[in-house]
């Protein structure tokens, strides 16, 4: 499998804006999860209700072989531990989620053996050890994701292949485990990209489909699996855009905010006349239907003549998560795989910041590598650093360090910091005053991470105030 299988959405898109992004406005804690040599990939991240962070990933000891071991790293009380789940992995893809009933994680991956040489491996932690679960077998292509409902039902999405009239067809399959066993869930998406997210009593899915548009075109569908009903109700199809030429929607990231509104990030590439275009977008679905998609990057002609083909051929992943304050963070990797970046909404529009520049950031796997820490309401993202099939490719985790209010870094929050807050405060939906800089104001005083410094942040500042 070529490098494109773990590349990310900014590869083609920063050809529009250039490769440079400013340093992150907030401080990030970067953790290397494994000190051993080997090719690590297929990272997925989940956060438990108690704030425990879980990251599943694969270690291939002898690249370029695709045979490896599945690990789950766990962070609790500030300490990371690592557990071997299975040594029977082949191919690409893991996904981890936390069962809200047991409050323990489960992980799915592409396991060796079984039907056609590989099958869905599904293991769950019972509080003491990891236990393998029985899963129906099928001609597996790739494992996509795992999600739980509030009553502990598990949904697993994966890609399979079949041959029709001598032609290989790729499509998605969803299965659901209930107390009565496993059942197929019919879905209208016939493409090979699918993402799941738990949503209280049910599960939401987003996937790309070639069947809902003209032949060769790919659109985004969002579906809701209804409680006690195996049918997948299509919430809506992403509004088709007026494009005269090729178009391709790829690799949706998916998140649900506290109001049950759906956020879907995706990469869209298309061609008009003799020019090629590519964009990263964020679409929101609420009680009124789809809102107008926001353009995070792109919107202009691609300078690099190869960028359109890259956007179509590379499996570009978008990863989105949303805070309790409904603030979305969309993660990706820059052109030439040189940095991990995050797109964040600001009063003046979306801004891209660089989080990590050391080494080569080779991927965000399948659009479900980010989450929110329930204690700090801050985003967390897992990503791979290093070149494809190289022994120095290691999974890392970046955690946003919440603002402290300590502007002079003297270990307390006092009147001096109050004066700095007053200098920064610009009001709701306004950029902070440039004192000393906008990014410095956000780093220290933007407690709700919404891109401004206002009275909501002052309430949090008061809670931190020591007066010493």
Buried (B, 14 or more C-beta within 10 A) or exposed (E): EEBBBBBBBBBBBBBBBEEEBEEBBBEBEBBEBBEEBBBBBBBBBBBBEEBBBBBBBBBBBEBEEBBBBBBBBBBEEEEBEBEEBBEBBBBBBBBBBBBBEBEBBBBBBBBBEBEEEBBBBBBBBEEEEBEEBEBBBBBBBBBBBBBBBBBBBBBBBBBBBEEEEEEEEBBBBBBBBBEEEBEEBEBBBBBBBBBBBBBEEBBBBBBBBBBBBEEEBBBBBBBBBEEEEEEBEBBBBBBEEEEEEBBBBBBBBBBBBEEEBBBBBBBBBBBBEEEBBBBBBBBBBEEEEBEEBBBBBBBBBBEBEEBBEBBBBBBBBBBBBBBEEBBBBBBBBBBEBBBBBBBBBBBEEBBBBBBBBEBBBBBBBBBBBBBBBBEBBBBBBBBBBBBBBBBEBBBBBBBBEBBBBBBEEEEBBBEEBBEBBEBBBBEEEBBBBEBEEBBBBBBBBBBBBBBBBBEBBBEBBEEBBEEE
